[in-house]
Amino acid sequence: MVQITINRPHKRNAFTPRTVTEMSKCFTDAREDPDIGVVILTGAGTMAFCSGGDQSVRQIGGYAGADGVPRLNVLDLQQQIRHLPKPVIAMVAGYAVGGGHILHMMCDMTISADNGVFGQTGPRVGSFDAGYGVAQMIRLVGQKRAREIWFMCRLYSAEEAFRMGLVNKVVPLEKLEEETLVWCREILRNSPTAIRVLKAALNATEDGQSGLWELGHNATLLFYQSEEGNEGRQAFMEKRPPNFSQFKRWP
Ligand SMILES: CC(C)(COP(=O)(O)OP(=O)(O)OC[C@H]1O[C@@H](n2cnc3c(N)ncnc32)[C@H](O)[C@@H]1OP(=O)(O)O)[C@@H](O)C(=O)NCCC(=O)NCCSC(=O)CCC(=O)c1ccccc1C(=O)O
């Protein structure tokens, strides 16, 4: 397993375009490394998981980094987490608000400390996420609650978030890491391919063509590991017709 930590505790782990770019690189590394089976996403310190976009670098058109170009690159990161073929667990202590709340919702599971605080603040600061921020929330908490969360910008305790289905488990702050590692190890005991295909299938029920794309990727990956798949390649390389008649047509 690997842990990715948003390390801006002085800003309650608000993200800038650079933070997001660095996080994206970490997720790519986690994906590419065949020895990594689970990713933990968390924030530095105990005050916040993430407080969303850094409002001090927000400009007309998005959030600007050193190059001055406004970006909304956290939206790409959301997709990266959703389609990462390995489970991502949000380990939340303190605030998970605004874009930070959406990041935890994009993770496959969320373990929260008892000091966790959850909610959307966008409409208060002139922002909204009409993509996953709405779609994913509706799936987790239902239409009425989603409207309450977005329209009112209230903040909810970890226990309230648990009851709403936003959080899988609430533990005392001092037990947060220990409990998260227990969950990771339980996942890691299971078949990596089964977990991978299940994540794709759970996504696919809601993702339309991009869900099929993800399931299709898994089907090809499995087929490439089969003798039948290899027969086609082998025959081409040996300049002979493929012999697919040797393979059974299972019911
Ligand atoms: C998180 C708080 C409730 C914590 O309150 P508290 O513990 O009292 O601490 P503070 O004293 O307020 O904060 C300490 C320190 O941190 C600075 N800070 C905190 N949050 C941010 C932030 N988001 N941006 C910039 N700076 C922040 C704060 O100013 C203090 O600094 P000092 O120098 O000491 O003064 C509270 O801090 C709070 O409410 N924070 C703001 C939460 C918020 O509104 N976040 C933005 C929501 S909008 C968003 O995230 C959009 C993101 C995005 O890119 C996007 C774009 C398009 C579509 C979708 C998205 C998406 O949402 O993903």
The ligand as an SDF file (V2000), in Angstrom:
LIG
                    3D

 63 66  0  0  0  0  0  0  0  0999 V2000
  -11.8260   24.6640    6.5370 C   0  0  0  0  0  0  0  0  0  0  0  0
  -12.3060   25.7130    7.5280 C   0  0  0  0  0  0  0  0  0  0  0  0
  -13.7500   25.4270    7.9520 C   0  0  0  0  0  0  0  0  0  0  0  0
  -11.3760   25.6090    8.7630 C   0  0  0  0  0  0  0  0  0  0  0  0
  -11.6790   26.6070    9.6930 O   0  0  0  0  0  0  0  0  0  0  0  0
  -10.6500   26.9070   10.8820 P   0  0  0  0  0  0  0  0  0  0  0  0
  -10.1930   25.6540   11.5240 O   0  0  0  0  0  0  0  0  0  0  0  0
  -11.3030   27.9470   11.7470 O   0  0  0  0  0  0  0  0  0  0  0  0
   -9.3460   27.4920   10.1790 O   0  0  0  0  0  0  0  0  0  0  0  0
   -9.1400   28.8840    9.4320 P   0  0  0  0  0  0  0  0  0  0  0  0
   -8.5660   29.8500   10.3800 O   0  0  0  0  0  0  0  0  0  0  0  0
  -10.3470   29.2890    8.6900 O   0  0  0  0  0  0  0  0  0  0  0  0
   -8.0470   28.4410    8.3590 O   0  0  0  0  0  0  0  0  0  0  0  0
   -6.6700   28.3360    8.6740 C   0  0  0  0  0  0  0  0  0  0  0  0
   -5.8800   28.9840    7.5800 C   0  0  0  0  0  0  0  0  0  0  0  0
   -6.0940   28.2430    6.3870 O   0  0  0  0  0  0  0  0  0  0  0  0
   -6.6000   29.1070    5.3730 C   0  0  0  0  0  0  0  0  0  0  0  0
   -7.5270   28.3440    4.5320 N   0  0  0  0  0  0  0  0  0  0  0  0
   -8.3890   27.4080    4.9070 C   0  0  0  0  0  0  0  0  0  0  0  0
   -9.0620   26.9360    3.8720 N   0  0  0  0  0  0  0  0  0  0  0  0
   -8.6070   27.5950    2.7930 C   0  0  0  0  0  0  0  0  0  0  0  0
   -8.9100   27.5640    1.4110 C   0  0  0  0  0  0  0  0  0  0  0  0
   -9.8080   26.7070    0.9090 N   0  0  0  0  0  0  0  0  0  0  0  0
   -8.2430   28.3900    0.6040 N   0  0  0  0  0  0  0  0  0  0  0  0
   -7.3020   29.2310    1.0720 C   0  0  0  0  0  0  0  0  0  0  0  0
   -6.9620   29.3110    2.3660 N   0  0  0  0  0  0  0  0  0  0  0  0
   -7.6100   28.5080    3.2060 C   0  0  0  0  0  0  0  0  0  0  0  0
   -7.3050   30.2180    6.1210 C   0  0  0  0  0  0  0  0  0  0  0  0
   -7.4280   31.3520    5.3200 O   0  0  0  0  0  0  0  0  0  0  0  0
   -6.3540   30.3990    7.2840 C   0  0  0  0  0  0  0  0  0  0  0  0
   -5.2270   31.1260    6.8360 O   0  0  0  0  0  0  0  0  0  0  0  0
   -4.6880   32.4010    7.6670 P   0  0  0  0  0  0  0  0  0  0  0  0
   -3.5340   32.8920    6.8680 O   0  0  0  0  0  0  0  0  0  0  0  0
   -4.2950   31.8110    9.0120 O   0  0  0  0  0  0  0  0  0  0  0  0
   -5.8230   33.3380    7.7630 O   0  0  0  0  0  0  0  0  0  0  0  0
  -12.2110   27.1190    6.9450 C   0  0  0  0  0  0  0  0  0  0  0  0
  -10.8520   27.4460    6.7820 O   0  0  0  0  0  0  0  0  0  0  0  0
  -12.9090   27.2630    5.6480 C   0  0  0  0  0  0  0  0  0  0  0  0
  -14.1160   27.4070    5.5930 O   0  0  0  0  0  0  0  0  0  0  0  0
  -12.1450   27.2510    4.5730 N   0  0  0  0  0  0  0  0  0  0  0  0
  -12.6310   27.5110    3.2290 C   0  0  0  0  0  0  0  0  0  0  0  0
  -13.3260   26.2970    2.6520 C   0  0  0  0  0  0  0  0  0  0  0  0
  -13.7530   26.6040    1.2420 C   0  0  0  0  0  0  0  0  0  0  0  0
  -14.6250   27.4080    1.0240 O   0  0  0  0  0  0  0  0  0  0  0  0
  -13.0990   25.9580    0.2610 N   0  0  0  0  0  0  0  0  0  0  0  0
  -13.2830   26.2170   -1.1340 C   0  0  0  0  0  0  0  0  0  0  0  0
  -14.5270   25.5710   -1.6630 C   0  0  0  0  0  0  0  0  0  0  0  0
  -14.7110   25.7360   -3.4090 S   0  0  0  0  0  0  0  0  0  0  0  0
  -13.6350   24.5630   -3.9890 C   0  0  0  0  0  0  0  0  0  0  0  0
  -13.0100   23.8410   -3.2920 O   0  0  0  0  0  0  0  0  0  0  0  0
  -13.5540   24.4580   -5.4780 C   0  0  0  0  0  0  0  0  0  0  0  0
  -12.4770   23.4960   -5.9110 C   0  0  0  0  0  0  0  0  0  0  0  0
  -12.3180   23.3330   -7.3640 C   0  0  0  0  0  0  0  0  0  0  0  0
  -11.2110   23.5190   -7.8250 O   0  0  0  0  0  0  0  0  0  0  0  0
  -13.4180   22.9770   -8.2670 C   0  0  0  0  0  0  0  0  0  0  0  0
  -13.5890   23.7360   -9.3840 C   0  0  0  0  0  0  0  0  0  0  0  0
  -14.5860   23.4820  -10.2740 C   0  0  0  0  0  0  0  0  0  0  0  0
  -15.4130   22.4120  -10.0830 C   0  0  0  0  0  0  0  0  0  0  0  0
  -15.2330   21.6160   -8.9930 C   0  0  0  0  0  0  0  0  0  0  0  0
  -14.2600   21.9140   -8.0690 C   0  0  0  0  0  0  0  0  0  0  0  0
  -14.2090   21.0710   -6.8810 C   0  0  0  0  0  0  0  0  0  0  0  0
  -14.9080   21.4180   -5.9210 O   0  0  0  0  0  0  0  0  0  0  0  0
  -13.4860   20.0740   -6.8400 O   0  0  0  0  0  0  0  0  0  0  0  0
  1  2  1  0
  2  3  1  0
  2  4  1  0
  2 36  1  0
  4  5  1  0
  5  6  1  0
  6  7  2  0
  6  8  1  0
  6  9  1  0
  9 10  1  0
 10 11  2  0
 10 12  1  0
 10 13  1  0
 13 14  1  0
 14 15  1  0
 15 16  1  0
 15 30  1  0
 16 17  1  0
 17 18  1  0
 17 28  1  0
 18 19  1  0
 18 27  1  0
 19 20  2  0
 20 21  1  0
 21 22  1  0
 21 27  2  0
 22 23  1  0
 22 24  2  0
 24 25  1  0
 25 26  2  0
 26 27  1  0
 28 29  1  0
 28 30  1  0
 30 31  1  0
 31 32  1  0
 32 33  2  0
 32 34  1  0
 32 35  1  0
 36 37  1  0
 36 38  1  0
 38 39  2  0
 38 40  1  0
 40 41  1  0
 41 42  1  0
 42 43  1  0
 43 44  2  0
 43 45  1  0
 45 46  1  0
 46 47  1  0
 47 48  1  0
 48 49  1  0
 49 50  2  0
 49 51  1  0
 51 52  1  0
 52 53  1  0
 53 54  2  0
 53 55  1  0
 55 56  1  0
 55 60  2  0
 56 57  2  0
 57 58  1  0
 58 59  2  0
 59 60  1  0
 60 61  1  0
 61 62  2  0
 61 63  1  0
M  END
$$$$
